[in-house]
Amino acid sequence: MRRLALILCTAIAISAFAADTAVKGYLVDISCALEEGQRPGFGIKHSKACLQMEDCEKSGYGVLTDDKKVIHFDKAGNEQAKKFIAGLTKSTDIRVTVTGTLNGDEMTVSKIELQ
């Protein structure tokens, strides 16, 4: 019984640490990031107008990191991103810090902030 309690406490502690991941980079749609994300200057030039295009919106959102890795948002994160994008006052250079739980290259988003 003690062993089960210890395993349970360890699992809870590990999941608490996982929720505190912050990823910095450019807010991108997955479609454009897969096609052009490796090109120099893509992140800084990617625009709010593109993020709001129907096909781009349907592809989902994510963060393009400085090392050109694309972290995809989960379904709820995509909804948060849509609201975030709608409220943006800048049209390009959309650098963000996204906080949430990272699982491989997918993130369960809890917060998106402009840098």
VMD Tcl script that draws the C-alpha trace (Angstrom):
set ca {
  {0.00 0.00 0.00}
  {2.86 2.37 0.82}
  {4.40 1.68 -2.54}
  {1.16 2.59 -4.33}
  {0.91 5.83 -2.36}
  {4.53 6.69 -3.20}
  {3.96 6.01 -6.91}
  {0.81 8.13 -6.90}
  {2.55 11.05 -5.15}
  {5.45 10.86 -7.61}
  {3.08 10.90 -10.60}
  {1.28 13.96 -9.22}
  {4.56 15.77 -8.62}
  {5.81 15.01 -12.15}
  {2.56 16.25 -13.74}
  {2.77 19.47 -11.72}
  {6.22 20.19 -13.19}
  {5.04 19.42 -16.74}
  {2.38 22.16 -16.58}
  {4.98 24.89 -16.16}
  {6.58 24.80 -19.62}
  {6.99 28.11 -21.45}
  {7.84 28.14 -25.15}
  {8.97 31.31 -26.93}
  {8.81 31.96 -30.64}
  {6.59 33.22 -33.44}
  {2.88 32.47 -33.58}
  {2.28 30.61 -36.85}
  {-0.35 28.54 -38.56}
  {0.70 24.96 -39.20}
  {0.10 25.10 -42.96}
  {2.49 27.99 -43.56}
  {4.99 26.76 -40.97}
  {5.30 23.39 -42.71}
  {5.69 25.00 -46.14}
  {7.91 27.97 -45.31}
  {8.95 27.74 -41.66}
  {12.55 26.83 -42.42}
  {13.12 29.93 -44.56}
  {15.13 32.76 -43.00}
  {12.91 35.59 -41.73}
  {9.65 33.65 -42.05}
  {8.55 34.14 -38.44}
  {9.07 37.90 -38.37}
  {7.25 38.38 -41.71}
  {4.31 36.04 -41.03}
  {1.22 38.22 -40.73}
  {-1.97 38.49 -38.74}
  {-3.87 38.52 -42.05}
  {-2.37 35.16 -43.01}
  {-3.13 33.69 -39.58}
  {-6.78 34.62 -40.13}
  {-7.12 33.12 -43.63}
  {-9.59 30.24 -43.67}
  {-7.14 27.53 -44.80}
  {-4.49 28.71 -42.37}
  {-6.95 28.84 -39.48}
  {-8.19 25.31 -40.31}
  {-4.64 23.93 -40.22}
  {-4.27 24.94 -36.57}
  {-1.70 27.06 -34.78}
  {1.61 26.67 -33.08}
  {4.90 28.28 -32.13}
  {7.92 28.41 -34.42}
  {10.91 28.39 -32.10}
  {14.27 30.02 -32.79}
  {15.71 26.61 -33.69}
  {12.95 26.22 -36.37}
  {10.96 23.63 -34.42}
  {7.15 23.84 -34.68}
  {5.19 23.14 -31.50}
  {1.53 22.42 -32.38}
  {-1.35 23.56 -30.16}
  {-4.09 21.22 -29.02}
  {-7.72 21.91 -30.01}
  {-8.41 24.19 -27.03}
  {-5.10 25.99 -27.69}
  {-6.17 26.65 -31.27}
  {-9.35 28.30 -29.98}
  {-7.29 30.44 -27.59}
  {-5.00 31.39 -30.45}
  {-7.96 32.53 -32.61}
  {-9.11 34.88 -29.83}
  {-5.55 36.09 -29.25}
  {-5.06 36.81 -32.97}
  {-8.38 38.67 -33.20}
  {-7.22 41.03 -30.46}
  {-3.78 41.76 -31.93}
  {-2.95 45.35 -32.85}
  {0.25 44.50 -34.72}
  {0.25 42.89 -38.14}
  {3.66 41.12 -38.26}
  {6.49 40.05 -35.93}
  {4.06 38.23 -33.64}
  {6.49 36.92 -31.03}
  {4.82 35.09 -28.17}
  {5.42 33.16 -24.99}
  {3.08 30.20 -24.72}
  {2.69 28.45 -21.38}
  {1.23 24.99 -20.96}
  {1.95 21.29 -20.91}
  {4.35 20.06 -23.57}
  {4.01 16.50 -24.85}
  {6.46 15.88 -27.67}
  {5.71 18.47 -30.34}
  {2.16 19.21 -29.10}
  {1.21 21.65 -26.38}
  {-1.84 21.90 -24.18}
  {-2.03 25.69 -23.95}
  {-2.90 27.52 -20.77}
  {-1.73 31.03 -21.74}
  {-0.53 32.98 -24.80}
  {1.26 36.30 -24.27}
  {2.82 38.75 -26.67}
  {6.55 39.27 -26.06}
}
mol new
graphics top color blue
foreach p $ca { graphics top sphere $p radius 0.5 }
foreach p [lrange $ca 0 end-1] q [lrange $ca 1 end] { graphics top cylinder $p $q radius 0.2 }
display resetview
